[in-house]
Amino acid sequence: MSFGPPPSMPPGPATVAEPTGNRHGPHGSGGAGRKSRRKLLIGLLAVILAGALGTGGWLFWGRDGKGSDASAQAPAPQGPLDVRETVEKKPASTVGEMAFRFSVDVNPGEHVEMPGMWATDRILAKGINKTLVGLSIGTDAAPGDEKWRLALDGPICGYTRHVTGDNRTAVLFRTNDWAEEALCNQVGFVDLDDGRLIWTERFPVSEVGREPGAGTGTEMDRPSVTLTHATVAVTWGGGTIGYDMDKGATRWSTTAAAPCQDAGAAGGRGLIVREECWSGDESLPAGSSQSVTYRLRKLDPATGKALWTYSAAKGVRYLSVPSTDPAVIAVSGGEVEITDLISLDDRGRNRATISLRNGAYVADCAYSDYLVIDDCPTIAVGRQQVFIRSKDQVEKGQTSNWIIGFDLATGDTTKKFDSGRGALLYPVRMSGDRLLAVRLSEDHIAPNALVALDPGTDEEVPFFYFEVPFEGRLLTAVKQNDFVVQNGRLFFGAKAADGSPDAKTKQWLYLVLGIGSSAPQTS
């Protein structure tokens, strides 16, 4: 794989290469024949099931040469300094087709980090080790087919899922690509359409410990980055810095007060910084979860001034922030999994607590070295409600679940949307007042679907139905992958790629799979 360990990365931008049709299938004996047979089987199955469904909604896998760039209309106008919030429109056809694929050959035993995935109307961008790559949507791509490639000084060590109204985002990267002790102390602001590094700045680092910037241990704090209106915010343990989006100039900086350190920032409509605070009780063992508590500060993005502070209860082992406005936090109380969702008012006071009832309901937030505290892939927060999924139910050998809505003011249940038997329903994100969700088939006979759920009318609107080939099914695992819905398309992307340790040859793997409607969106 050409995106292997950082030292082997070719420097500088890649030349633009025109992709050729379906040349990136499995390699080795029988690869082309096996792919052709699979394509034929899927095509036949689609014809049979399309009539039974009555919708014609099935993915005819393979390239038809048309692409899908023209199938999505322009998003609602937003300012370039706003964090993007697009409202997706129902396509004219519910027939799904491949909008994009990125696949690679991975060496035996190779591990490749792939932090961050972002989509625009024409580019799918992915982080790969020390590089950001942009690939044209509508292609069947492999390394070498990049529209643009941006090589950074060192490996990516932080990112945000947020994108601005003019398709820009921010990443953190290390000082170099060879030293094990290389510091994660650089932030870059990137244009996703053309791969330009608009600006880059360095920020301080601190050690983990009870004193910000002067910790007792040698482990370095993990910094984080996020976006809110006009501001790129970076936490680095000893404080938080707000950078101007346009020029990268420092707008403001804050200092964490001992015994707390800034440990992650959530963005979007607002800006909330999470603090980890250490207990002064010397009898507690080092690293004990009982010695750590959490606080939140909501900041004014323009000045860095704290608007309110919230202290989590003792015993909370971890805390994430699925939404900053309205403010919703996800806490793990005594368990690794999320046990409660808490909505806060505009002064940081508890509005309602939503219990997940010992696992009856399921909410997921990402836990990784990249410290993205607002990456909660199956928690969708609207203006008045939050949506999560139920625990999987098995009846007569068939799996099902439902999505349930909770009122942010009272914590009471509001809406319920069933997956149907033999399928599971996952919230993805809000689209205006509607909830976008993915229905994934468990029996791999009925089609998968991207749907819009309307809490006001209880209506389910299918966007498109699709199939996922066997080789791409691992990408649909929610916790291990990124799900992005943007400009009428659904993307599944790997957060990391691993070659089999027992393999003797390279392994062909899907890294990103994109699905779109076969017809443009309606106006």
C-alpha positions as CSV (number, residue, x, y, z in Angstrom):
1,M,0.0,0.0,0.0
2,S,1.6,3.3,-1.0
3,F,0.1,5.0,2.1
4,G,2.2,2.8,4.4
5,P,4.3,3.9,7.4
6,P,5.2,7.6,7.3
7,P,8.9,7.3,6.3
8,S,7.9,5.6,3.0
9,M,5.5,8.4,2.0
10,P,6.5,10.1,-1.3
11,P,6.9,13.9,-0.7
12,G,4.9,16.6,-2.3
13,P,1.6,16.6,-4.2
14,A,0.7,13.8,-6.5
15,T,-0.1,14.4,-10.1
16,V,-3.7,14.0,-11.1
17,A,-4.4,10.5,-12.6
18,E,-7.4,9.5,-14.5
19,P,-9.0,6.4,-12.9
20,T,-9.5,3.4,-15.2
21,G,-12.6,1.3,-15.0
22,N,-12.6,-1.5,-12.3
23,R,-8.9,-2.2,-12.4
24,H,-8.6,-2.3,-8.6
25,G,-10.2,-5.6,-7.9
26,P,-8.6,-8.5,-6.0
27,H,-5.2,-9.4,-7.3
28,G,-3.7,-12.9,-7.8
29,S,-5.0,-16.0,-9.4
30,G,-8.7,-15.9,-10.3
31,G,-9.2,-12.3,-9.1
32,A,-10.8,-10.9,-12.3
33,G,-13.0,-13.9,-12.8
34,R,-14.2,-13.9,-9.2
35,K,-15.2,-10.2,-9.4
36,S,-17.0,-10.7,-12.7
37,R,-19.0,-13.6,-11.3
38,R,-19.9,-11.6,-8.2
39,K,-21.0,-8.7,-10.3
40,L,-23.2,-10.9,-12.4
41,L,-24.8,-12.5,-9.3
42,I,-25.5,-9.1,-7.8
43,G,-27.1,-7.9,-11.0
44,L,-29.3,-10.9,-11.3
45,L,-30.3,-10.7,-7.6
46,A,-31.1,-7.0,-8.1
47,V,-33.5,-7.7,-11.0
48,I,-35.3,-10.4,-9.0
49,L,-35.7,-8.3,-5.9
50,A,-36.5,-5.0,-7.5
51,G,-39.9,-6.3,-8.6
52,A,-40.6,-7.8,-5.2
53,L,-39.8,-4.5,-3.5
54,G,-42.0,-2.5,-5.9
55,T,-39.5,0.4,-5.5
56,G,-36.7,-0.7,-7.9
57,G,-34.5,0.2,-4.9
58,W,-31.3,-1.9,-5.3
59,L,-27.7,-1.2,-6.0
60,F,-26.5,-2.4,-9.4
61,W,-22.9,-2.8,-8.4
62,G,-20.2,-1.6,-10.8
63,R,-19.4,1.5,-12.8
64,D,-21.7,2.7,-15.5
65,G,-19.4,5.6,-16.6
66,K,-22.0,8.2,-15.7
67,G,-20.6,9.1,-12.2
68,S,-22.9,10.9,-9.8
69,D,-21.6,14.4,-9.4
70,A,-24.7,15.9,-11.1
71,S,-27.1,14.0,-8.8
72,A,-26.8,16.4,-5.8
73,Q,-28.1,19.9,-5.8
74,A,-26.2,22.8,-4.1
75,P,-26.6,22.9,-0.3
76,A,-28.5,25.8,1.4
77,P,-26.3,28.9,1.4
78,Q,-24.1,29.3,4.4
79,G,-21.4,31.8,5.3
80,P,-17.8,30.6,4.9
81,L,-17.1,31.0,8.6
82,D,-20.1,28.9,9.7
83,V,-19.8,25.2,10.5
84,R,-21.7,23.4,7.8
85,E,-25.2,22.1,8.5
86,T,-26.8,20.9,5.3
87,V,-30.4,19.9,4.8
88,E,-30.5,16.8,2.5
89,K,-33.3,16.6,-0.1
90,K,-35.1,13.5,-1.2
91,P,-33.7,12.1,-4.5
92,A,-36.0,11.6,-7.5
93,S,-35.2,7.9,-7.5
94,T,-34.8,5.4,-4.7
95,V,-32.5,3.2,-6.8
96,G,-29.0,3.3,-5.2
97,E,-25.8,3.0,-7.1
98,M,-22.1,3.3,-6.4
99,A,-21.0,6.9,-6.1
100,F,-17.5,6.2,-5.0
101,R,-15.0,3.5,-4.0
102,F,-11.5,3.7,-2.7
103,S,-9.7,0.4,-2.3
104,V,-6.1,-0.6,-1.7
105,D,-3.6,-3.5,-1.4
106,V,-2.4,-3.8,2.2
107,N,0.9,-5.7,3.0
108,P,0.7,-8.6,5.5
109,G,0.9,-7.3,9.0
110,E,0.7,-3.7,8.0
111,H,-1.3,-1.2,10.1
112,V,-2.4,2.1,8.5
113,E,-4.0,4.9,10.5
114,M,-6.8,6.7,8.6
115,P,-8.0,9.5,10.8
116,G,-10.8,11.7,9.5
117,M,-13.2,11.6,6.5
118,W,-14.9,14.5,4.9
119,A,-17.1,15.0,1.9
120,T,-18.0,17.9,-0.4
121,D,-20.2,17.9,-3.5
122,R,-17.3,16.6,-5.6
123,I,-14.4,15.5,-3.3
124,L,-14.1,12.7,-0.7
125,A,-11.1,13.5,1.6
126,K,-9.4,11.1,3.9
127,G,-6.5,11.2,6.4
128,I,-3.9,8.5,5.8
129,N,-0.9,8.5,8.2
130,K,0.9,11.9,7.5
131,T,-1.1,12.7,4.4
132,L,-4.5,14.1,3.4
133,V,-5.8,12.9,0.1
134,G,-8.7,14.2,-2.0
135,L,-10.4,11.9,-4.4
136,S,-13.1,12.7,-7.1
137,I,-16.5,11.4,-6.2
138,G,-17.9,9.2,-9.0
139,T,-14.7,7.2,-9.4
140,D,-13.4,3.7,-8.5
141,A,-10.1,4.9,-7.0
142,A,-6.9,3.5,-5.7
143,P,-3.6,5.1,-4.5
144,G,-2.4,7.2,-7.4
145,D,-5.8,8.4,-8.4
146,E,-5.9,11.4,-6.0
147,K,-7.3,14.7,-7.2
148,W,-4.9,16.2,-4.7
149,R,-2.5,15.0,-2.0
150,L,-1.3,17.1,0.9
151,A,1.8,15.8,2.7
152,L,2.2,17.1,6.3
153,D,5.4,17.4,8.4
154,G,4.4,14.4,10.4
155,P,1.6,11.9,11.2
156,I,-1.9,13.3,11.8
157,C,-2.6,13.3,15.5
158,G,-5.9,15.1,15.8
159,Y,-8.9,16.1,13.6
160,T,-12.4,17.3,13.7
161,R,-15.5,16.0,11.9
162,H,-16.7,19.5,11.4
163,V,-16.5,21.4,8.0
164,T,-17.1,25.0,7.2
165,G,-19.6,26.4,4.8
166,D,-16.9,26.8,2.2
167,N,-15.6,23.2,2.7
168,R,-12.6,23.7,5.0
169,T,-11.5,21.7,8.1
170,A,-8.7,21.5,10.5
171,V,-6.2,18.7,11.5
172,L,-3.4,18.4,14.0
173,F,-0.1,16.8,13.1
174,R,3.3,15.9,14.6
175,T,6.6,17.8,14.3
176,N,8.2,15.1,12.1
177,D,7.6,11.6,10.8
178,W,10.6,9.7,12.3
179,A,11.1,10.5,16.0
180,E,9.1,8.4,18.4
181,E,8.9,11.4,20.8
182,A,7.7,13.7,18.0
183,L,5.2,16.2,19.6
184,C,1.7,16.8,18.4
185,N,1.9,20.5,18.3
186,Q,0.9,21.8,14.9
187,V,-2.5,22.7,13.6
188,G,-3.4,23.2,9.9
189,F,-6.5,24.6,8.2
190,V,-7.2,22.8,4.9
191,D,-9.4,23.5,1.9
192,L,-11.0,20.2,1.0
193,D,-11.9,21.1,-2.6
194,D,-8.3,21.7,-3.7
195,G,-6.1,20.4,-0.9
196,R,-4.5,23.8,-0.1
197,L,-3.0,24.2,3.4
198,I,-4.4,27.6,4.1
199,W,-2.4,28.2,7.2
200,T,-0.5,26.3,9.9
201,E,0.5,27.3,13.5
202,R,2.4,25.7,16.4
203,F,1.0,25.5,19.9
204,P,2.4,24.4,23.3
205,V,2.3,20.9,24.8
206,S,2.0,19.8,28.4
207,E,2.5,16.6,30.4
208,V,-0.4,14.7,32.0
209,G,-0.6,15.5,35.7
210,R,-2.1,17.6,38.4
211,E,-0.3,20.8,37.2
212,P,-1.1,22.1,33.7
213,G,2.1,22.3,31.7
214,A,4.2,20.8,34.5
215,G,2.8,17.4,35.2
216,T,4.4,14.7,37.4
217,G,4.6,12.1,34.7
218,T,6.2,11.9,31.3
219,E,3.1,11.1,29.2
220,M,2.1,14.0,27.0
221,D,-1.4,15.3,26.9
222,R,-3.4,14.6,23.8
223,P,-4.4,17.9,22.1
224,S,-7.7,18.2,20.2
225,V,-9.1,20.5,17.6
226,T,-12.6,21.6,16.6
227,L,-14.5,24.3,14.6
228,T,-17.1,26.8,15.6
229,H,-18.1,30.1,14.0
230,A,-15.0,31.9,12.7
231,T,-12.8,30.0,15.1
232,V,-10.5,27.0,15.1
233,A,-10.1,25.9,18.7
234,V,-7.2,23.8,20.0
235,T,-6.9,22.4,23.5
236,W,-3.3,21.4,24.6
237,G,-3.7,20.4,28.3
238,G,-2.4,23.7,29.7
239,G,-5.1,25.7,28.0
240,T,-7.1,26.4,24.9
241,I,-6.3,28.6,21.9
242,G,-8.8,30.1,19.5
243,Y,-7.4,30.8,16.0
244,D,-8.9,33.1,13.3
245,M,-10.3,30.9,10.5
246,D,-9.1,33.2,7.7
247,K,-5.5,34.0,8.7
248,G,-4.6,31.6,11.6
249,A,-3.9,34.5,13.9
250,T,-4.5,33.9,17.6
251,R,-7.9,35.4,18.6
252,W,-7.6,34.5,22.3
253,S,-6.1,31.9,24.6
254,T,-7.1,30.6,28.0
255,T,-5.1,28.9,30.8
256,A,-6.4,25.8,32.6
257,A,-6.4,26.2,36.4
258,A,-4.7,23.5,38.5
259,P,-5.6,20.8,39.3
260,C,-7.4,20.7,36.0
261,Q,-6.2,20.4,32.4
262,D,-8.1,21.1,29.2
263,A,-8.7,17.7,27.5
264,G,-10.8,18.1,24.4
265,A,-13.1,20.6,22.7
266,A,-16.5,20.2,21.1
267,G,-17.6,22.5,18.3
268,G,-20.4,23.2,15.8
269,R,-23.0,25.8,16.8
270,G,-21.1,26.5,20.0
271,L,-17.8,25.7,21.8
272,I,-17.5,23.6,24.9
273,V,-14.1,22.7,26.4
274,R,-13.8,19.6,28.6
275,E,-11.5,19.7,31.6
276,E,-10.0,16.7,33.4
277,C,-9.4,17.4,37.1
278,W,-7.2,15.4,39.5
279,S,-8.0,14.7,43.1
280,G,-5.6,15.7,45.8
281,D,-6.2,12.4,47.6
282,E,-2.7,10.8,47.7
283,S,-4.2,7.5,48.9
284,L,-5.7,6.8,45.5
285,P,-3.6,4.7,43.1
286,A,-1.9,6.5,40.2
287,G,-4.2,6.4,37.2
288,S,-7.3,5.4,39.1
289,S,-10.6,6.6,37.6
290,Q,-11.6,7.6,41.1
291,S,-8.9,10.3,41.1
292,V,-10.3,12.1,37.9
293,T,-13.4,14.2,37.6
294,Y,-14.7,16.3,34.7
295,R,-15.8,19.9,34.2
296,L,-17.1,21.7,31.1
297,R,-16.7,25.3,30.1
298,K,-18.8,26.8,27.4
299,L,-16.8,29.6,25.7
300,D,-17.6,32.6,23.6
301,P,-15.9,31.8,20.3
302,A,-15.1,35.4,19.7
303,T,-13.4,36.1,23.0
304,G,-12.7,32.8,24.8
305,K,-14.7,34.1,27.8
306,A,-16.4,31.4,29.8
307,L,-20.2,31.7,29.6
308,W,-20.9,28.9,32.1
309,T,-19.2,26.0,33.9
310,Y,-20.6,22.6,34.5
311,S,-19.2,20.0,37.0
312,A,-19.9,16.3,36.3
313,A,-20.9,14.1,39.3
314,K,-18.1,12.1,41.0
315,G,-18.0,8.6,39.6
316,V,-18.3,9.6,36.0
317,R,-15.5,7.7,34.3
318,Y,-15.8,9.4,30.9
319,L,-17.7,12.3,29.3
320,S,-18.4,13.2,25.7
321,V,-20.3,16.1,24.2
322,P,-22.6,15.0,21.3
323,S,-23.9,18.6,20.9
324,T,-22.9,22.1,22.0
325,D,-26.2,23.9,21.1
326,P,-28.4,22.6,22.6
327,A,-25.9,21.3,25.0
328,V,-26.1,17.5,25.5
329,I,-23.4,15.4,27.2
330,A,-22.9,11.6,27.3
331,V,-21.5,10.2,30.5
332,S,-20.2,6.8,31.5
333,G,-21.1,6.3,35.2
334,G,-19.2,3.3,36.5
335,E,-19.1,1.6,33.2
336,V,-17.1,1.9,29.9
337,E,-20.4,2.2,27.9
338,I,-22.5,5.4,28.0
339,T,-25.0,5.1,30.8
340,D,-26.8,8.5,30.7
341,L,-27.4,11.5,28.4
342,I,-27.8,14.8,30.1
343,S,-29.2,18.0,28.5
344,L,-28.1,21.4,29.9
345,D,-29.8,24.7,29.7
346,D,-28.3,28.0,28.5
347,R,-26.6,28.5,31.9
348,G,-25.1,25.0,32.1
349,R,-27.7,23.7,34.5
350,N,-29.1,20.2,34.3
351,R,-32.4,20.2,32.3
352,A,-33.1,16.5,32.0
353,T,-31.2,13.2,32.5
354,I,-32.0,10.3,30.1
355,S,-31.0,6.9,31.5
356,L,-30.0,4.2,29.0
357,R,-31.6,1.8,31.4
358,N,-28.8,-0.7,31.9
359,G,-28.3,-1.2,28.2
360,A,-31.9,-1.1,27.0
361,Y,-30.9,1.8,24.8
362,V,-27.5,2.2,23.1
363,A,-25.5,5.4,22.5
364,D,-22.0,5.4,20.9
365,C,-19.2,7.9,21.1
366,A,-15.7,7.4,19.7
367,Y,-12.9,6.6,22.1
368,S,-9.5,6.9,20.5
369,D,-6.1,8.6,20.6
370,Y,-7.4,11.4,18.5
371,L,-9.5,12.9,21.3
372,V,-12.6,13.9,19.2
373,I,-15.0,14.3,22.1
374,D,-18.0,15.3,19.9
375,D,-17.7,12.2,17.6
376,C,-20.9,10.3,18.7
377,P,-22.0,8.4,15.5
378,T,-25.3,7.1,16.8
379,I,-26.5,10.1,18.8
380,A,-28.4,12.7,16.8
381,V,-29.4,15.9,18.6
382,G,-32.1,18.1,17.2
383,R,-33.4,21.4,18.6
384,Q,-36.0,19.7,20.9
385,Q,-35.1,16.0,20.9
386,V,-32.2,13.6,21.0
387,F,-32.4,10.3,19.1
388,I,-30.6,7.0,20.0
389,R,-31.2,3.4,19.2
390,S,-32.5,0.5,21.2
391,K,-30.6,-2.7,22.1
392,D,-30.8,-5.3,19.3
393,Q,-33.7,-7.6,19.6
394,V,-33.7,-11.2,18.4
395,E,-37.0,-13.0,17.7
396,K,-37.3,-16.2,15.8
397,G,-33.7,-15.9,14.6
398,Q,-34.3,-12.4,13.1
399,T,-32.7,-9.2,14.5
400,S,-34.4,-5.9,14.8
401,N,-34.3,-2.6,16.8
402,W,-35.8,0.8,16.8
403,I,-34.8,4.5,17.1
404,I,-36.3,6.3,20.1
405,G,-36.6,10.1,20.6
406,F,-36.3,11.8,24.0
407,D,-37.5,15.3,24.9
408,L,-34.5,17.5,25.9
409,A,-36.6,19.5,28.3
410,T,-38.2,16.6,30.2
411,G,-36.3,13.4,29.3
412,D,-39.5,11.8,28.3
413,T,-39.7,9.5,25.3
414,T,-41.3,11.1,22.2
415,K,-41.0,9.2,18.9
416,K,-40.3,5.6,18.0
417,F,-39.2,4.3,14.6
418,D,-39.0,0.5,14.0
419,S,-36.3,-1.1,11.8
420,G,-38.5,-4.0,10.7
421,R,-37.5,-7.6,11.1
422,G,-34.1,-8.7,9.8
423,A,-32.6,-5.2,9.9
424,L,-31.1,-2.7,12.2
425,L,-31.7,1.1,12.2
426,Y,-28.9,3.6,13.1
427,P,-29.2,7.3,13.6
428,V,-26.7,9.3,11.5
429,R,-27.4,13.0,11.9
430,M,-30.1,15.6,11.8
431,S,-31.1,17.2,8.5
432,G,-33.1,20.2,9.4
433,D,-36.0,18.9,11.5
434,R,-35.7,15.4,10.1
435,L,-33.4,12.6,11.3
436,L,-31.3,10.8,8.7
437,A,-30.8,7.1,9.5
438,V,-29.3,4.0,7.9
439,R,-31.2,0.7,7.8
440,L,-28.7,-2.1,7.5
441,S,-29.9,-5.6,6.5
442,E,-29.0,-8.4,8.8
443,D,-30.0,-11.2,6.5
444,H,-28.2,-9.7,3.5
445,I,-31.2,-10.4,1.3
446,A,-33.5,-7.4,1.9
447,P,-31.8,-4.1,0.8
448,N,-30.1,-1.6,3.0
449,A,-31.5,2.0,2.9
450,L,-30.8,5.6,3.7
451,V,-34.0,7.1,5.1
452,A,-35.3,10.4,6.5
453,L,-37.4,10.1,9.7
454,D,-39.8,13.0,10.4
455,P,-40.6,13.4,14.1
456,G,-43.4,15.7,13.3
457,T,-45.4,13.4,11.1
458,D,-43.9,10.0,12.0
459,E,-43.2,9.6,8.3
460,E,-40.3,7.6,7.0
461,V,-39.1,8.8,3.6
462,P,-36.7,6.5,1.7
463,F,-33.8,8.3,0.0
464,F,-32.4,5.2,-1.7
465,Y,-32.0,1.4,-1.3
466,F,-28.6,-0.2,-1.8
467,E,-26.6,-3.4,-1.5
468,V,-23.1,-3.7,0.0
469,P,-20.8,-6.3,-1.6
470,F,-19.3,-8.9,0.7
471,E,-15.9,-7.2,0.6
472,G,-17.3,-4.0,1.9
473,R,-19.5,-5.2,4.8
474,L,-16.9,-4.5,7.4
475,L,-17.2,-0.8,6.6
476,T,-20.8,-0.8,7.9
477,A,-19.7,-1.5,11.5
478,V,-20.7,1.7,13.3
479,K,-18.1,1.8,16.0
480,Q,-15.1,1.0,13.8
481,N,-15.9,3.3,10.9
482,D,-17.0,6.7,9.8
483,F,-20.5,7.3,8.4
484,V,-21.0,10.6,6.5
485,V,-24.1,11.8,4.7
486,Q,-23.4,14.8,2.4
487,N,-24.9,16.2,-0.8
488,G,-27.2,13.2,-1.3
489,R,-24.6,10.5,-0.8
490,L,-23.8,8.1,2.0
491,F,-20.1,7.2,2.7
492,F,-18.7,4.4,4.9
493,G,-15.0,4.9,5.7
494,A,-12.4,2.9,7.6
495,K,-10.7,4.5,10.5
496,A,-7.7,2.2,10.1
497,A,-6.6,-0.6,7.8
498,D,-4.8,-3.8,8.8
499,G,-3.2,-6.4,6.7
500,S,-3.6,-10.0,7.9
501,P,-0.7,-11.1,10.0
502,D,-1.0,-14.6,8.6
503,A,-1.2,-13.6,4.9
504,K,1.7,-14.3,2.6
505,T,0.5,-11.8,-0.1
506,K,-1.1,-8.4,-0.1
507,Q,-4.7,-8.1,0.9
508,W,-7.2,-6.1,-1.2
509,L,-9.4,-4.0,1.1
510,Y,-12.1,-1.4,0.8
511,L,-11.3,1.8,2.6
512,V,-14.2,4.0,1.6
513,L,-17.5,3.1,0.0
514,G,-19.9,5.8,-1.3
515,I,-23.6,5.3,-2.3
516,G,-25.9,7.7,-4.1
517,S,-29.2,7.9,-5.9
518,S,-29.3,7.1,-9.6
519,A,-31.2,10.3,-10.1
520,P,-30.7,13.9,-9.0
521,Q,-32.3,15.3,-5.9
522,T,-35.7,17.0,-6.1
523,S,-35.9,20.7,-5.6
